[in-house]
Every structure is written in C-alpha cells, then in structure tokens.
Amino acid sequence: MTRRLGILGLSLLVASALVFVFLRVLPGDPAEVILGTRATPVAVAQLRHTLGLDAPLWLQYLRWAGGAVHGDFGVSYVSSASVGQQIAQRLQVSAPLAVMGMVLSLLIALPLGITAATHHRRAADVIVSAFSQVGIAVPAFWAGFLLITLLAVKLGWFPAGGFGDWSDPVGALRSLLLPAISLALVQGAILARYVRSAVLEVMREDFIRTARAKGMTRGQALWRHGLRNAAVPLVTVLGLQWSYLLVGAIVVENVFYLPGLGRLLLQALGNRDLLVVQGIVTVLTAAVLLVNFATDISYRALDPRLQAAS
C-alpha cells in the first residue's frame, strides 16, 4: 500500500508539472491579454512582475504547486476571482453529473451484458450486440440533442437545459438526469460488451461446470461463483472509462448549458485565462489518477491472488 501511495503521489507531481509547463510554453502572454493590444511594453512588464510571470519557470511552479496542495490555485487573470472557489462551485454540478452517468451506465450495462452472455448466440444476444454497436457509434452530444428533442421539447418531461441550485434537490436532479442519460447510453453500450465478454469467459471455467454438476442452475452458479471473478476485469475497465466519462461530461455540459467545469474550461480557454485552465486540467487529471488508484486497490481486494503476487 505504501508503495502504491508513493506512486500515486509521484504521478500527481509529474502530471501537475507537465500541465504547468505545457500551458506556459503556449504562444501568447497573459499580461498582454489582460491589458489589450494597445498596452505599452512598460505596462506589460509591470503587470508581468505583479503576476509573478517574470520569475523563473521552476519558481513559478513551486509557488503555484504549494498553493494548490492547500486548494489555492491562484486568482483568475480575467475575473480576479479565486480559481479554487470557481472550481469548487462548478464541481457541485460536474461531480454529481459524472457519478450519475457512471451509475446509470452500470445499470444499463450489467443486465444487458449478463443477459447477452447467458443467451449466447440467441436473439437476446443479437439484440444487445446491436444496441452496443449503435450506442458506441452515437456520440454523447448527439444523444443529448436527441433526448432534448424527444423528452424535453416534445414531451416536456424534463428541462431542456440550465441548472438552478441544490436548494431544490429535486429540480437539480431533474436538470442533471437527461445529461446523465446521454452519457450513460454511450458508456453503457461500451461496458455492456465488456460485461458480456467477462461473463462468457467465466461461464467456460471449470468451477462453473463443477457447480452445475452439483445441481445448480446456470443462474445460481453464475450468481454464487461467477460474478466476483467476472468483476475483476470489469473494475479495471471502469477505471479506464472514467477518463472518457469526464471528457464526455465536458461536451454534454455545453449541450445542456450546465454551469459545470466543462463550460468554465471552454470560457477560460476563450479568454486565455491560464490559471483557470491550469486548475481545471489539474483537478481532472488528479481525479483520473485517484480513480485508477482506487481501481487498483479494489480489484486486488476482489482477487486475493493478486495481493499474493504483488
């Protein structure tokens, strides 16, 4: 565990340094963006000194990283607002959206994948495979447009976009449900294929045949002995899918006009507000690394043989 925590810490350090350096080497000067094209070189130089942009790159990184450890990502060049507070506020939308999308994708993928595996090469398997192919081919933003047209505009069951606040939990969840479904349809289609493959592989194992020989039905043998073994590769895939879910959430937030990290990121990019971009990308990268760390721990807990081998 100590070694894995050390690797996680080193990964976070390297990732934050890469994000910092990459954004600093991009063409353009934040001081010139703030002051405009008519600013004098003296004014630009003074502002660069005020912002600390004339310091060596390594010193700029140490100052920023030291604050980031405590949640202080600096102050926005454009709005002069705390970057950390902006990210925390937008996470109140993006984090529930991502969690809802992942939960709904599992609710879609698990029954469909298990049904396809237990009815291998029959009608149910063909239908699930067809659904998976269609779901993979349809982008999340296009699924969002379809859901808005059908469920929001024509049927009026859900709001077409926007977000209130969590003082009205029911209204907030209704605002996030359609975006979460649009994410889940794509992710669920992908995961259903992995569930099907994992369950099919487990059903061919000797311990399943032994359980069947002892009088268990196929469903009983799969439930008691197969699902835990099938969960090991699925948990790994879930960890990898998390990054795709975050990218999809950025696009979906803009489709549904949600005030999440995705919209804040695009606005900051348009305004060349590097500190905001830097903070958001760092938070998203840290989220992916933490989920991968949790994935590693969880599938080792599911299969004790992996702990003995490590």
C-alpha positions in Angstrom: 0.0 0.0 0.0 2.8 2.4 0.9 4.5 1.8 -2.5 1.2 2.5 -4.3 0.6 5.7 -2.4 4.1 6.8 -3.3 3.5 6.0 -7.0 0.2 8.0 -6.7 2.0 11.0 -5.2 4.7 10.9 -7.8 2.1 10.6 -10.6 0.3 13.6 -9.3 3.5 15.6 -9.1 4.6 14.7 -12.6 1.1 15.4 -14.0 0.8 18.8 -12.4 4.3 19.8 -13.6 3.5 18.7 -17.2 0.3 20.7 -17.2 2.0 23.7 -15.8 4.9 23.6 -18.3 2.7 22.9 -21.3 0.4 25.9 -20.6 3.4 28.1 -20.0 5.0 27.3 -23.4 1.9 28.1 -25.4 2.2 31.3 -27.5 0.8 34.5 -26.1 1.3 36.5 -22.9 -1.5 36.6 -20.2 -0.3 40.2 -19.4 -0.9 41.3 -22.9 -4.3 39.6 -23.0 -5.3 41.4 -19.8 -4.1 44.9 -20.9 -5.1 44.6 -24.5 -3.2 45.2 -27.7 -2.7 48.9 -27.1 -0.8 48.4 -23.8 2.8 49.8 -23.7 5.7 47.5 -23.1 6.3 49.2 -19.7 2.8 48.5 -18.6 3.1 44.8 -19.7 6.4 44.4 -17.9 4.9 45.9 -14.7 1.9 43.6 -14.8 4.1 40.5 -15.5 6.1 41.4 -12.4 2.9 41.9 -10.4 1.6 38.5 -11.5 5.0 36.8 -11.0 5.3 35.9 -14.6 8.8 37.2 -14.8 10.1 34.7 -12.3 12.0 31.6 -13.4 9.6 28.8 -14.5 10.6 26.5 -11.7 9.9 29.1 -9.1 6.5 29.9 -10.6 5.7 26.2 -10.4 6.8 25.8 -6.8 4.7 28.8 -5.8 1.6 27.5 -7.7 2.0 23.9 -6.5 2.5 24.9 -2.9 -0.8 26.8 -3.0 -2.6 24.0 -5.0 -1.8 21.5 -2.2 -4.0 23.6 0.1 -6.7 24.2 -2.6 -5.4 27.7 -3.6 -5.0 27.6 -7.4 -4.4 31.4 -7.6 -6.6 34.2 -8.8 -8.2 34.4 -12.3 -6.4 36.8 -14.7 -9.7 37.9 -16.1 -12.3 38.0 -13.3 -9.9 38.4 -10.3 -11.9 35.6 -8.6 -10.3 32.7 -6.7 -9.7 29.8 -9.1 -10.2 27.3 -6.3 -13.6 28.7 -5.4 -14.7 28.7 -9.0 -13.7 25.1 -9.4 -15.4 24.1 -6.1 -18.6 25.8 -7.2 -18.6 24.2 -10.6 -17.8 20.7 -9.1 -21.2 20.9 -7.5 -22.6 20.3 -11.0 -19.9 18.2 -12.7 -19.2 15.7 -9.9 -22.9 14.6 -9.5 -23.3 14.5 -13.3 -20.3 12.2 -13.6 -21.4 9.9 -10.8 -24.9 9.7 -12.1 -23.6 8.9 -15.6 -21.4 6.1 -14.2 -24.2 4.7 -12.1 -26.7 4.7 -14.9 -24.2 3.2 -17.3 -23.7 0.3 -14.9 -27.5 -0.1 -14.5 -27.6 -0.4 -18.3 -24.5 -2.5 -18.9 -24.8 -5.1 -16.2 -28.3 -6.6 -17.0 -27.7 -6.3 -20.8 -24.3 -7.8 -20.7 -25.3 -10.7 -18.4 -28.4 -11.4 -20.5 -26.4 -11.5 -23.7 -23.8 -13.9 -22.1 -26.4 -16.2 -20.7 -28.3 -16.3 -24.0 -25.2 -16.6 -26.2 -25.9 -16.7 -29.9 -29.6 -16.3 -29.4 -32.0 -13.5 -30.0 -31.2 -11.6 -26.8 -27.5 -11.7 -27.5 -28.0 -10.4 -31.0 -30.3 -7.5 -29.8 -27.8 -6.5 -27.1 -24.9 -6.6 -29.5 -26.8 -4.4 -32.0 -27.6 -1.9 -29.2 -23.9 -1.9 -28.2 -22.9 -1.1 -31.8 -25.4 1.7 -32.1 -24.5 3.2 -28.7 -20.8 3.2 -29.5 -21.4 4.9 -32.8 -23.6 7.7 -31.4 -21.6 10.5 -29.7 -22.7 11.6 -26.3 -23.6 15.1 -27.5 -25.8 13.8 -30.3 -27.6 11.5 -27.8 -28.1 14.7 -25.8 -29.7 16.5 -28.7 -32.0 13.6 -29.3 -33.0 13.4 -25.7 -33.7 17.2 -25.6 -35.8 17.0 -28.7 -37.9 14.0 -27.6 -38.1 14.2 -23.8 -37.8 17.9 -23.2 -39.2 19.7 -26.2 -41.9 17.3 -27.4 -42.9 15.6 -24.2 -41.9 18.2 -21.7 -40.9 15.7 -19.1 -37.5 17.3 -18.3 -36.0 20.8 -18.6 -34.1 21.3 -21.9 -31.1 22.9 -20.2 -29.9 25.1 -17.4 -29.4 24.4 -13.7 -30.8 26.0 -10.6 -29.1 25.1 -7.4 -29.1 22.4 -4.8 -31.5 24.3 -2.5 -34.1 22.5 -4.7 -32.7 18.9 -4.8 -35.5 17.5 -6.9 -35.2 20.3 -9.5 -31.4 19.9 -9.6 -31.6 16.2 -10.1 -34.1 16.6 -12.9 -31.8 19.1 -14.6 -28.9 16.6 -14.4 -30.9 13.5 -15.4 -31.0 14.0 -19.2 -27.3 14.9 -19.4 -26.5 11.8 -17.3 -28.6 9.6 -19.5 -26.9 10.9 -22.6 -23.5 10.0 -21.0 -24.8 6.6 -19.8 -26.2 5.5 -23.1 -22.7 5.7 -24.7 -20.8 4.4 -21.7 -23.4 1.7 -21.0 -23.1 0.4 -24.6 -19.4 0.1 -24.3 -19.5 -1.5 -20.9 -22.2 -4.0 -21.9 -19.7 -5.5 -24.4 -17.1 -6.0 -21.7 -19.7 -7.4 -19.3 -20.8 -9.9 -21.9 -17.2 -11.0 -22.7 -16.2 -11.3 -19.0 -19.3 -13.3 -18.1 -18.9 -15.6 -21.2 -15.3 -16.3 -20.1 -16.3 -17.1 -16.6 -19.1 -19.4 -17.7 -16.5 -21.5 -19.5 -14.4 -22.0 -16.4 -14.2 -25.4 -14.6 -15.6 -24.2 -11.3 -18.8 -23.2 -13.1 -19.1 -26.7 -14.7 -18.5 -28.2 -11.3 -21.2 -26.1 -9.7 -23.6 -27.1 -12.5 -22.7 -30.8 -11.9 -23.7 -30.4 -8.2 -27.2 -29.4 -9.3 -27.0 -25.6 -9.5 -28.8 -23.9 -12.4 -26.8 -21.7 -14.7 -28.1 -18.5 -13.0 -27.3 -19.9 -9.5 -23.7 -20.9 -10.5 -23.1 -17.5 -12.1 -24.5 -15.6 -9.1 -22.7 -17.5 -6.4 -19.3 -18.2 -8.1 -19.0 -16.3 -11.4 -19.9 -12.7 -10.8 -17.0 -12.0 -8.5 -14.5 -13.4 -10.9 -16.1 -11.5 -13.8 -15.9 -8.3 -11.7 -12.1 -8.2 -11.8 -11.6 -7.2 -15.4 -14.8 -5.1 -15.3 -13.5 -2.9 -12.5 -10.3 -2.3 -14.5 -12.4 -1.2 -17.5 -14.5 1.0 -15.2 -11.4 2.8 -14.1 -10.3 3.4 -17.7 -13.8 4.5 -18.7 -13.8 7.2 -16.1 -11.5 9.5 -18.1 -13.8 9.1 -21.2 -16.7 9.9 -19.0 -15.1 13.1 -17.8 -14.3 14.2 -21.4 -17.9 13.4 -22.4 -19.2 15.4 -19.5 -17.3 18.5 -20.7 -19.1 18.3 -24.0 -22.5 17.4 -22.6 -22.4 20.3 -20.1 -22.2 22.7 -23.0 -25.0 21.0 -24.9 -27.3 21.3 -21.8 -26.0 24.7 -20.8 -24.9 23.4 -17.4 -22.6 25.6 -15.2 -20.0 22.9 -14.6 -16.3 22.5 -15.1 -16.8 21.9 -18.9 -18.3 25.3 -19.5 -15.8 27.0 -17.2 -13.0 25.3 -19.1 -14.2 26.5 -22.5 -14.8 30.0 -21.3 -11.3 30.1 -19.7 -9.7 28.9 -22.9 -11.5 31.6 -24.9 -10.3 34.3 -22.5 -6.8 32.8 -22.3 -7.3 32.6 -18.5 -4.4 30.2 -18.0 -4.7 29.9 -14.2 -8.3 28.7 -14.5 -7.4 26.3 -17.3 -4.4 25.0 -15.3 -6.5 24.5 -12.2 -9.3 22.6 -14.0 -7.0 20.3 -16.0 -5.0 19.6 -12.8 -8.2 18.7 -10.9 -9.5 16.4 -13.8 -6.1 14.7 -14.1 -6.0 14.2 -10.3 -9.5 12.7 -10.5 -8.4 10.2 -13.1 -5.3 9.2 -11.2 -7.3 8.8 -7.9 -9.9 6.6 -9.7 -7.2 4.5 -11.2 -5.6 4.1 -7.7 -9.0 3.1 -6.2 -9.4 0.7 -9.1 -6.1 -1.0 -8.4 -7.0 -1.4 -4.7 -10.5 -2.7 -5.4 -9.6 -5.4 -7.9 -6.8 -6.6 -5.7 -9.4 -6.9 -2.9 -11.7 -8.8 -5.3 -9.0 -11.3 -6.2 -6.7 -12.1 -3.2 -4.3 -13.9 -5.6 -3.2 -10.5 -6.9 -2.2 -9.5 -3.4 -0.1 -12.6 -3.0 1.6 -12.0 -6.4 2.4 -8.3 -5.6 
